Amino acid sequence: MKKLSSILEIDDFLKNPAVLLYISAPNCNVCDVLKERVENLFKEKFPKIKMAEANVAEIPEISAKFNIFSAPTFMIYFEGKEFAREGRNVGLLPLSQKIEKVYNLFFN
C-alpha cells in the first residue's frame, strides 16, 4: 500500500479512477491488523483499485477534510466520488459484496 505524506498527495491520489484511501493512526493495533486484511482482500478481488495509506498524526488536516473521527477509517472512491466508508468494526465479506457489484460495472 502506497504511503501518502501530504494533503496534496492525497488530492492527487484521489484523481485516479478507483481508489482505496486508508487512514491510520500511530500505535493503533487495529489499524495494522485491519490494514493487512483489507490489503489482501483488495489485491485478491479488486486488483484495479489503487490503494494508499495516510497517517492522521502525520497529516492532521485529513481529519477535518474527510470528517475522520476514529482510526482506522478507509474510503473507497470511484471517479472522485466517495462510494463507501468503513471504520474500526467492518465486516470484510459484506464490504466485498458491496464493492463487487460496482467494481464489475466500472471495469467491465
Summary of the structure (lengths in Angstrom):
residues: 108
radius of gyration: 12.9
end to end distance: 24.2
largest distance: 39.7
contacts: 304
relative contact order: 0.22
helix: 43%
strand: 27%
